[in-house]
Amino acid sequence: MSFRAIALSLGLVLTATQAEAAYRARLLVPAGPFHGVHGLAFGPDGDLYAGDIMGSTVHLIDVATGKRRVAVGAPLGMADDVGFAPAGTPFAGTMVWTAVAVGKLYAQAPGGKPRVIAENLPSVNTVGFAPDGRLFVTQTGPANQTLWQVDLSGQTPPKKLWDQTGGLNGFVIAPDGFLYGPQADLGRVIKLDLNTMAVSVIAEGFQWPTAVEMDSKGLLYVGDFDAGTVTQLNKDTGEKVLIATIEPGIDNLAMGPAGTPWADKIYASSITRNGIFEIDPVSKAMRPVVAGQRAEGHLTVPGGVAMSSDGKTIYVADMFALRAVDAQSGQVRTLIPAGRASPYPSNVNITRMGERDVMVITSWFSGNVILADSTSRDATEIHSGFAMPTAAVMRADGTIVVAESGAKRLTVLGPNGSRATLDGVFEQPMGIAQDVDGKLYVSDAATGRLVEVDLTASTWRNIGVGLKRPEGVAMLPDGRVAVVDSGDGQVWAFDPTQTNTDAQKAAEIVSRLSVGLIPPAPMPETWVFNGIAAAPDGTVYLPSDIQAALYVLHPSGGPASFREALRGLTSWMFR
């Protein structure tokens, strides 16, 4: 296979004229199989189907071989949960899934195409079929906690059955017709009579249970998201037996179907580990299911990145969790796991305060800007109410400058909580970097500009134009400003001392970088922030949201370095 073919398949090409002579590249964290894996269900074909919200994909997995392929691709495949209409019912074999971020419920008949059967259901989460083919759906958002019965034909509107469900999540409807499910917000598992809506509590004391499944003997299994555990639960006595501990972030469970070699084995999806695990409830043996590049991805949806002050650690805003990556080995640690306490980080910046690094975390999903200690991981300040904050930096005077892409402005947050805005300059401010003099460099994704902002002098000017969709920004040690253009998968370096802004695009660092996950409508194009970080020695770190990988580019030179880059890239491909 030629280098060009290999490079294109990996999504990263060093430009022949400049980067080949200036950088050597390698994969620091190899690609993962999903972008966070959520709902699970076995289909009538015996394969396991898995929902992938951020990748907007329903995956099909052969659990015997670990091979996987796309069942429903982006953007229609966004799925928090997946279910199949049972055999012997009018819509037997029809797959149903919940597009949680856009409030839609999809269905696809065998051999058919996806169709919307219900919409305007914010935070629609779990689907489940009764043995007679009735379809039940829950919403689990803070303002929407409802159980619905949905007409699979889509001809009649959903019927509301129960409000204030306590976060009823991944439930199962047993052959006896009762619903067994977790009330995640109440930390308990319940039995629900779907005819009378009578509720009885089976067991309490869970941290944040999000999934319940049942085996052929009638035993329940509970996945606890925050505890990272799978527990066997006797529905008649309430007795609990711990079966497995994975890591916080267990999202959903599926039970191996009868008549297959994996009957009554448990399959657990983990957002944090970005994988699916098979658990034998008798021996308690556990194995990762997905084969190929890696059975479990070390990153999930890497977005914004930042370098520690000592140059040893890269902090990664991984959407569901905040990670720390060793800059040499690529070893990944989870600083703040997925769960109720997760900030759902889309970007992170680092500021040195005395003897410690302070993480400035932004979440466009929640509208929050959070300050956290990188050592203790404790949040010291939480500021809410921002309109899609995509980046934030702390200045020497303690003020925080926030790019509010949803409000078309920069906001300066004072130490006392005051807010002042810079309006009329940006259409969609995205990334921010600051130089040693305190000047800011802000990318504007909507207008394709890189803008220098001097807050002290109250001035601004374009230093880069003609980009397609600039996002992540970082200062290079030579004074240039690097910016990720997610619109064409390139990274440019701009010299802020020059005035011929368009010509500066010749300073290209990387082309064909694999970035830009497809967002489902009407989600913003800022589905995943595409970040960049630079170390004091000029090393550049680039995440790929499409591959769930992290690249490192070392400043160096010569053909030997280029051959090393080729070996580093292809070693992952053929592993």
Phi, psi and omega per residue, in radians:
M1 nan 2.379 -3.121
S2 -1.264 2.788 3.076
F3 -1.038 -0.707 -3.113
R4 -1.055 -0.769 -3.141
A5 -1.129 -0.726 3.117
I6 -1.109 -0.803 -3.099
A7 -1.104 -0.737 3.134
L8 -1.120 -0.661 -3.131
S9 -1.184 -0.524 3.127
L10 -1.512 -0.352 3.073
G11 1.497 0.288 3.123
L12 -2.419 2.153 3.082
V13 -2.239 2.224 3.012
L14 -1.401 2.318 -3.081
T15 -1.130 2.397 -3.016
A16 -1.154 -0.573 -3.017
T17 -1.453 -0.515 -3.039
Q18 -2.180 -0.996 -3.007
A19 -1.178 -0.501 3.117
E20 -1.058 -0.641 -3.106
A21 -1.555 -0.223 -2.999
A22 -1.951 -0.379 -3.037
Y23 -2.372 2.658 2.854
R24 -2.072 2.432 -2.971
A25 -2.090 2.639 3.015
R26 -2.703 2.800 3.022
L27 -1.429 2.044 3.120
L28 -1.438 -0.750 3.047
V29 -2.170 1.963 -3.092
P30 -1.131 2.900 -3.055
A31 -1.156 2.664 3.059
G32 -1.885 2.884 -3.045
P33 -1.383 -0.374 -3.084
F34 -2.341 -3.135 2.976
H35 -2.035 0.886 -2.953
G36 1.574 2.233 -3.103
V37 -2.022 2.376 -2.951
H38 -2.139 -1.939 -3.050
G39 -1.116 2.541 -3.136
L40 -2.245 2.530 3.030
A41 -2.822 2.450 3.025
F42 -1.457 2.362 3.116
G43 -1.578 3.011 3.118
P44 -1.103 -0.302 3.087
D45 -1.449 -0.037 3.139
G46 1.496 -0.035 3.096
D47 -1.551 2.754 3.136
L48 -1.663 2.282 3.114
Y49 -1.886 2.401 -3.044
A50 -2.312 2.310 3.115
G51 -1.500 2.491 -3.112
D52 -2.349 1.743 -3.034
I53 -1.128 -0.985 -3.018
M54 -1.216 -0.526 3.073
G55 -1.482 -0.065 3.130
S56 0.877 0.813 -3.018
T57 -2.437 2.450 2.876
V58 -1.770 2.091 -3.126
H59 -1.659 2.591 3.032
L60 -1.980 2.244 -3.027
I61 -2.228 2.257 2.987
D62 -1.505 1.889 -3.028
V63 -1.248 -0.315 3.115
A64 -1.294 -0.674 -3.093
T65 -1.859 -0.311 -3.067
G66 1.415 -0.003 3.138
K67 -1.286 2.577 -3.102
R68 -2.418 2.714 3.054
R69 -2.629 3.006 -3.096
V70 -1.488 2.191 3.044
A71 -1.577 -0.769 3.059
V72 -2.382 2.121 -3.069
G73 -1.569 3.094 3.133
A74 -1.217 2.587 -0.003
P75 -1.625 -0.071 -3.041
L76 -1.302 -0.305 -3.038
G77 -1.430 0.071 3.099
M78 -0.937 2.170 -3.075
A79 -2.569 2.142 2.963
D80 -1.529 -0.489 3.091
D81 -2.609 2.725 -3.092
V82 -2.349 2.508 3.070
G83 -2.631 2.834 -3.127
F84 -2.251 2.361 3.069
A85 -1.136 2.316 -3.037
P86 -1.219 2.771 3.099
A87 -1.077 2.602 3.111
G88 1.437 0.076 3.107
T89 -1.939 2.844 -3.023
P90 -0.978 -0.550 -3.099
F91 -1.962 0.582 -3.061
A92 -0.845 2.307 3.087
G93 1.478 -0.108 3.114
T94 -1.208 2.295 3.107
M95 -1.626 2.389 3.119
V96 -2.183 2.433 3.091
W97 -2.532 2.735 -3.068
T98 -1.829 2.093 3.047
A99 -1.580 1.483 -2.906
V100 -1.063 -0.698 -3.028
A101 -1.285 -0.359 -3.112
V102 -2.017 0.063 3.036
G103 1.177 0.596 -3.133
K104 -2.104 2.657 3.070
L105 -2.048 2.153 -3.095
Y106 -1.889 2.691 3.010
A107 -2.428 2.594 3.094
Q108 -2.507 2.037 3.094
A109 -1.272 2.717 3.091
P110 -0.927 2.158 -3.120
G111 1.383 -0.013 -3.108
G112 -1.699 -2.940 3.129
K113 -1.980 2.742 3.117
P114 -1.074 2.454 3.057
R115 -2.447 2.609 3.116
V116 -1.494 2.187 3.110
I117 -1.905 -0.216 3.043
A118 -2.801 2.570 3.108
E119 -2.576 -3.094 -3.047
N120 1.026 0.727 3.093
L121 -2.127 1.377 -3.121
P122 -0.962 2.411 3.114
S123 1.073 0.519 3.065
V124 -1.076 2.308 -2.887
N125 -2.196 -1.172 -2.929
T126 -1.929 2.499 3.026
V127 -2.126 2.577 3.084
G128 -2.765 2.509 -3.137
F129 -1.883 2.402 2.948
A130 -1.348 2.791 -3.140
P131 -0.993 -0.464 3.141
D132 -1.516 0.069 3.066
G133 1.688 -0.061 3.077
R134 -1.132 2.453 -3.075
L135 -1.882 2.258 3.132
F136 -2.132 2.487 -3.027
V137 -2.436 2.501 3.081
T138 -2.072 2.681 2.872
Q139 -1.911 2.502 -3.059
T140 -2.285 0.268 3.108
G141 -1.293 2.833 -3.137
P142 -0.970 -0.626 -3.108
A143 -1.738 -0.036 -3.095
N144 -2.422 1.746 3.124
Q145 -2.258 1.525 -2.954
T146 -2.406 2.522 2.988
L147 -1.842 2.253 -3.111
W148 -2.117 2.653 2.857
Q149 -1.870 2.270 -2.998
V150 -2.074 2.369 3.047
D151 -1.349 2.025 -3.057
L152 -1.160 -0.383 3.092
S153 -1.310 -0.337 -3.124
G154 1.374 0.165 -3.066
Q155 -1.475 -0.459 3.111
T156 -2.095 2.613 -3.105
P157 -1.193 2.733 3.092
P158 -1.008 2.555 -3.139
K159 -1.831 2.112 -3.140
K160 -1.323 2.241 -3.119
L161 -1.889 -0.590 -2.992
W162 -2.758 2.178 3.025
D163 -1.725 2.775 3.104
Q164 0.953 1.060 -3.037
T165 -1.403 -0.065 -3.099
G166 1.309 0.410 3.129
G167 1.396 0.648 3.111
L168 -0.994 2.065 -2.987
N169 -2.039 -2.294 -2.969
G170 -1.120 1.548 -3.056
F171 -1.679 2.926 3.029
V172 -2.294 2.479 3.054
I173 -1.869 2.043 -3.002
A174 -1.395 2.918 3.075
P175 -0.996 -0.418 3.108
D176 -1.363 -0.030 3.088
G177 1.538 -0.091 3.111
F178 -1.502 2.577 3.057
L179 -1.628 2.268 3.053
Y180 -2.043 2.176 -3.075
G181 -2.775 2.910 -3.133
P182 -1.614 2.289 2.891
Q183 -1.597 1.576 -2.969
A184 -0.999 -0.753 -3.057
D185 -1.255 -0.283 3.124
L186 -1.844 -0.056 3.075
G187 1.169 0.602 -3.083
R188 -2.525 2.933 3.107
V189 -2.035 2.373 -3.057
I190 -2.173 2.880 2.968
K191 -2.025 2.251 -3.069
L192 -2.154 2.201 3.039
D193 -1.432 1.974 -3.056
L194 -1.285 -0.196 3.097
N195 -1.579 -0.711 -3.095
T196 -1.836 -0.228 -3.063
M197 1.113 0.410 3.059
A198 -1.327 2.366 -3.091
V199 -1.990 2.365 2.996
S200 -2.284 2.426 -3.110
V201 -1.511 2.225 3.124
I202 -1.588 -0.804 -3.106
A203 -2.708 2.608 3.109
E204 -2.180 -3.122 3.038
G205 1.594 0.170 3.044
F206 -1.448 2.763 3.133
Q207 -1.338 -1.033 3.103
W208 -2.709 1.332 -3.074
P209 -1.269 2.324 -3.077
T210 -2.155 -0.064 -3.112
A211 -2.658 2.484 3.044
V212 -2.344 2.372 3.028
E213 -2.304 2.891 -3.115
M214 -2.303 2.385 3.091
D215 -1.598 -3.097 -3.060
S216 -1.213 -0.289 3.118
K217 -1.594 -0.061 -3.131
G218 1.567 0.125 3.072
L219 -1.419 2.475 3.119
L220 -1.675 2.684 3.037
Y221 -2.273 2.322 -3.007
V222 -2.062 2.172 3.020
G223 -1.664 2.132 -3.123
D224 -1.828 1.916 -3.047
F225 -1.022 -0.923 -3.057
D226 -1.279 -0.583 3.136
A227 -1.417 -0.413 -3.108
G228 1.266 0.533 -3.042
T229 -2.119 2.764 2.948
V230 -2.099 2.169 -3.043
T231 -2.139 2.344 3.009
Q232 -1.414 2.374 -3.059
L233 -2.329 2.155 3.050
N234 -1.404 2.018 -3.041
K235 -1.241 -0.289 -3.133
D236 -1.591 -0.592 -3.086
T237 -1.905 -0.327 -3.070
G238 1.416 0.085 -3.127
E239 -1.176 2.401 -3.126
K240 -1.989 2.479 3.023
V241 -2.358 2.123 3.116
L242 -1.222 2.189 -3.103
I243 -1.778 -0.710 -3.084
A244 -2.741 2.603 2.987
T245 -2.152 2.141 3.141
I246 -1.884 -1.354 -3.127
E247 -3.088 2.609 3.061
P248 -0.898 2.390 -3.099
G249 2.126 0.162 3.053
I250 -1.218 2.136 -3.015
D251 -1.768 -0.791 -2.991
N252 -2.604 2.865 3.114
L253 -2.279 2.693 2.953
A254 -2.446 2.651 -3.135
M255 -1.924 2.299 3.119
G256 -1.020 2.293 -3.030
P257 -1.278 2.683 3.111
A258 -1.063 2.592 3.103
G259 1.451 0.102 3.100
T260 -2.083 2.784 3.115
P261 -1.060 -0.350 -3.113
W262 -1.837 0.397 3.107
A263 -1.009 2.362 3.103
D264 1.123 0.185 2.939
K265 -1.482 2.621 -3.058
I266 -1.723 2.406 3.064
Y267 -2.095 2.131 -3.060
A268 -2.059 2.316 3.058
S269 -1.666 2.428 3.139
S270 -2.178 2.072 3.064
I271 -1.196 -0.761 -3.062
T272 -1.147 -0.751 3.126
R273 -1.486 -0.148 3.125
N274 0.943 0.820 -3.114
G275 -2.716 3.100 3.091
I276 -2.122 2.358 -3.058
F277 -2.130 2.382 3.048
E278 -1.692 2.281 -3.094
I279 -2.181 2.235 3.034
D280 -1.538 1.990 -3.052
P281 -1.202 -0.302 3.139
V282 -1.495 -0.974 -3.119
S283 -1.474 -0.290 -3.062
K284 1.154 0.270 3.059
A285 -1.228 2.557 -3.085
M286 -2.387 2.438 3.082
R287 -2.489 2.579 3.008
P288 -1.261 2.468 -3.031
V289 -1.531 -0.780 -2.951
V290 -1.330 2.216 3.106
A291 -1.706 -3.124 3.099
G292 1.917 -2.315 -3.035
Q293 -1.035 -0.918 3.079
R294 -2.653 2.463 3.133
A295 -1.242 -0.433 3.092
E296 -2.472 2.292 -3.127
G297 -1.401 2.477 3.117
H298 -1.439 -0.356 3.006
L299 -2.164 2.789 -3.063
T300 -1.953 -1.158 3.094
V301 -2.385 1.266 -3.061
P302 -1.136 2.253 -3.135
G303 -2.117 -1.807 3.112
G304 -1.243 2.550 3.130
V305 -2.353 2.695 3.113
A306 -2.584 2.635 -3.131
M307 -1.743 2.379 3.066
S308 -1.148 2.798 -3.081
S309 -1.140 -0.445 3.129
D310 -1.595 -0.005 3.086
G311 1.307 0.196 -3.069
K312 -1.728 -0.304 -3.005
T313 -2.320 2.395 2.991
I314 -1.854 2.178 3.064
Y315 -1.589 2.351 -3.051
V316 -2.176 2.146 2.978
A317 -1.414 1.861 -2.963
D318 -1.858 0.528 3.114
M319 1.118 -1.066 -3.125
F320 -1.565 -0.393 -3.080
A321 -2.546 2.828 3.035
L322 -1.840 2.250 -3.047
R323 -2.053 2.794 2.972
A324 -2.185 2.236 -3.120
V325 -2.020 2.251 3.070
D326 -1.159 2.178 -3.016
A327 -1.176 -0.328 3.133
Q328 -1.699 -0.886 -3.030
S329 -1.569 -0.382 -3.058
G330 1.416 0.086 3.117
Q331 -1.110 2.377 -3.060
V332 -1.874 2.263 3.002
R333 -2.039 2.525 3.077
T334 -1.645 2.035 3.135
L335 -1.489 -0.855 3.090
I336 -2.228 1.936 -3.052
P337 -1.332 2.963 3.007
A338 -1.112 2.620 3.142
G339 2.558 -3.002 -3.120
R340 -1.052 -0.558 -3.091
A341 -1.529 -0.034 -3.109
S342 -1.192 2.417 3.062
P343 -1.386 -0.015 -3.035
Y344 0.828 1.102 -3.004
P345 -1.261 2.350 3.001
S346 -1.867 -0.338 3.103
N347 -2.688 2.785 3.104
V348 -2.584 2.503 3.056
N349 -2.306 2.771 -3.100
I350 -2.122 2.317 3.040
T351 -2.229 2.334 3.107
R352 -1.487 2.109 3.117
M353 -2.131 1.766 -3.111
G354 1.156 -2.029 -3.099
E355 -1.775 0.221 -3.064
R356 -2.442 2.749 3.033
D357 -1.607 2.317 3.060
V358 -1.858 2.239 3.093
M359 -1.567 2.225 3.048
V360 -1.821 1.836 -3.001
I361 -1.827 2.327 3.032
T362 -2.056 2.577 3.088
S363 -2.354 1.849 3.104
W364 -1.183 -0.440 -3.120
F365 -1.144 -0.761 -3.089
S366 -1.735 -0.247 -3.089
G367 1.344 0.371 -3.073
N368 -1.897 2.644 2.921
V369 -2.094 2.195 -2.993
I370 -2.199 2.345 2.977
L371 -1.765 2.292 -3.124
A372 -2.461 2.538 3.099
D373 -1.349 2.246 -3.067
S374 -1.229 -0.348 -3.139
T375 -1.560 -0.937 -3.108
S376 -1.401 -0.360 -3.104
R377 1.219 0.114 -3.109
D378 -1.409 2.404 3.042
A379 -1.317 2.181 -3.139
T380 -1.694 -0.475 3.093
E381 -2.555 2.466 3.034
I382 -2.261 2.114 3.124
H383 -2.024 2.175 -3.039
S384 -2.016 3.086 3.052
G385 1.499 0.274 3.083
F386 -1.502 2.660 -3.137
A387 -1.641 1.687 -3.121
M388 0.872 1.131 3.083
P389 -1.237 2.131 -3.096
T390 -1.811 -0.335 3.133
A391 -2.802 2.691 3.083
A392 -2.702 2.511 3.065
V393 -2.285 2.582 3.062
M394 -1.714 2.322 -3.137
R395 -1.625 2.978 -3.073
A396 -1.082 -0.481 -3.131
D397 -1.514 0.105 3.102
G398 1.576 -0.127 3.082
T399 -1.315 2.711 -3.141
I400 -2.079 2.244 3.110
V401 -1.790 2.176 -3.045
V402 -2.027 2.285 2.998
A403 -1.513 1.923 3.108
E404 -1.736 1.611 -3.065
S405 -1.188 -0.465 3.123
G406 -1.342 -0.239 -3.132
A407 -2.033 0.029 3.090
K408 1.048 0.781 -3.064
R409 -2.758 2.870 2.873
L410 -1.740 2.454 3.088
T411 -2.123 2.267 3.101
V412 -1.733 2.025 -3.106
L413 -1.705 2.036 -3.123
G414 -1.405 2.823 3.120
P415 -1.027 -0.449 3.122
N416 -1.601 0.146 3.121
G417 1.592 -0.031 3.129
S418 -1.185 2.693 -3.141
R419 -2.315 2.277 3.043
A420 -2.201 2.553 -3.033
T421 -2.114 2.621 2.980
L422 -1.916 1.830 -3.079
D423 -1.867 2.825 3.008
G424 1.441 0.017 -3.122
V425 -1.783 -0.627 -2.999
F426 -2.074 2.659 2.985
E427 -1.745 -0.640 3.115
Q428 -2.678 1.332 3.115
P429 -1.110 2.384 -3.036
M430 -2.134 -1.270 -3.085
G431 -1.794 2.692 3.101
I432 -2.375 2.391 2.930
A433 -2.360 2.729 3.098
Q434 -2.289 2.522 -3.140
D435 -1.607 -3.084 -3.057
V436 -1.170 -0.362 3.121
D437 -1.587 -0.006 3.119
G438 1.568 0.042 3.064
K439 -1.268 2.550 -3.109
L440 -1.832 2.547 3.054
Y441 -2.164 2.037 -2.959
V442 -2.139 2.280 3.064
S443 -1.553 2.490 3.088
D444 -2.075 1.822 -3.028
A445 -1.163 -0.581 -3.064
A446 -1.286 -0.590 -3.081
T447 -1.840 -0.045 3.099
G448 1.204 0.592 -3.081
R449 -2.054 2.715 2.878
L450 -2.001 2.131 -2.953
V451 -2.063 2.306 3.013
E452 -1.587 2.252 -3.122
V453 -2.138 2.187 3.049
D454 -1.914 1.751 -3.096
L455 -1.207 -0.537 3.141
T456 -1.151 -0.760 -3.120
A457 -1.592 -0.087 -3.112
S458 0.996 0.809 3.131
T459 -2.266 2.795 3.035
W460 -2.627 2.717 3.093
R461 -2.744 2.662 3.076
N462 -1.359 2.315 2.997
I463 -2.024 -0.098 3.069
G464 -2.646 2.321 3.124
V465 -2.376 2.964 3.053
G466 1.425 0.169 3.076
L467 -1.387 2.800 -3.115
K468 -1.546 -0.865 3.111
R469 -2.696 1.339 -3.117
P470 -1.228 2.406 -3.127
E471 -2.274 -1.642 -3.051
G472 -1.109 2.477 -3.119
V473 -2.290 2.448 3.093
A474 -2.581 2.558 3.054
M475 -1.478 2.256 3.025
L476 -1.557 2.678 -3.068
P477 -1.114 -0.328 3.109
D478 -1.509 0.107 3.090
G479 1.661 -0.173 3.089
R480 -1.338 2.848 -3.126
V481 -2.002 2.111 3.122
A482 -1.640 2.435 -3.137
V483 -2.430 2.392 3.100
V484 -1.539 2.148 3.055
D485 -1.763 1.704 -3.086
S486 -1.259 -0.250 3.139
G487 -1.202 -0.496 3.105
D488 -2.330 0.223 3.059
G489 1.145 0.659 -3.129
Q490 -2.173 2.754 3.055
V491 -2.139 2.193 -3.105
W492 -1.991 2.664 3.035
A493 -2.047 2.158 -3.091
F494 -1.938 2.420 3.090
D495 -1.663 1.917 -3.071
P496 -1.192 -0.182 3.112
T497 -1.466 -0.188 -3.131
Q498 -1.637 2.796 -3.121
T499 -1.970 -0.306 -3.132
N500 -1.456 1.384 -2.923
T501 -1.094 -0.684 -3.053
D502 -1.183 -0.643 -3.106
A503 -1.187 -0.390 -3.097
Q504 -1.164 -0.278 3.133
K505 -1.083 -0.225 3.101
A506 -1.157 -0.349 3.135
A507 -1.422 1.319 -3.070
E508 -1.672 2.316 -3.138
I509 -1.723 -0.841 -3.071
V510 -2.440 2.511 2.983
S511 -2.197 2.800 3.134
R512 0.995 0.642 3.009
L513 -1.208 2.339 -3.040
S514 -1.459 1.525 3.136
V515 -2.364 2.788 3.041
G516 1.837 1.040 3.037
L517 -0.983 2.507 -3.077
I518 -1.398 2.125 3.118
P519 -1.500 2.532 3.045
P520 -1.374 2.482 3.089
A521 -1.177 2.451 0.118
P522 -1.755 0.524 3.136
M523 -1.083 2.615 -3.129
P524 -1.212 2.780 3.085
E525 -1.099 -0.362 3.072
T526 -1.381 0.963 -3.139
W527 -1.186 -0.855 3.025
V528 -2.311 2.153 3.107
F529 -1.173 2.299 3.138
N530 -1.757 1.811 -2.972
G531 -1.723 3.096 3.107
I532 -2.720 2.527 3.072
A533 -2.388 2.638 3.132
A534 -2.306 2.405 3.100
A535 -1.570 2.861 3.139
P536 -1.015 -0.448 3.135
D537 -1.538 0.087 3.106
G538 1.643 -0.048 3.081
T539 -1.100 2.387 -3.091
V540 -2.002 2.405 3.122
Y541 -2.051 2.225 -3.044
L542 -2.290 2.030 3.041
P543 -1.442 2.676 3.005
S544 -2.042 1.951 3.134
D545 -1.220 -0.548 3.137
I546 -1.165 -0.747 -3.104
Q547 -1.575 -0.186 -3.005
A548 0.975 0.783 -3.068
A549 -2.234 2.945 3.087
L550 -2.321 2.169 3.108
Y551 -1.747 2.665 2.992
V552 -2.244 2.321 3.112
L553 -2.049 2.025 -3.125
H554 -1.654 2.307 3.048
P555 -1.179 2.166 -3.108
S556 -2.832 -2.656 3.119
G557 -2.971 2.886 3.003
G558 1.599 2.743 -3.128
P559 -1.066 -0.551 3.134
A560 -1.058 -0.725 3.112
S561 -1.101 -0.646 -3.133
F562 -1.153 -0.714 3.107
R563 -1.124 -0.632 3.089
E564 -1.112 -0.693 3.088
A565 -1.057 -0.753 -3.136
L566 -1.082 -0.757 3.117
R567 -1.095 -0.720 -3.126
G568 -1.116 -0.648 -3.125
L569 -1.303 -0.767 -3.055
T570 -1.349 -0.388 3.117
S571 -1.071 -0.596 3.080
W572 -1.248 -0.736 -3.025
M573 -1.079 -0.668 -3.027
F574 -1.846 0.333 -3.129
R575 -1.246 nan nan
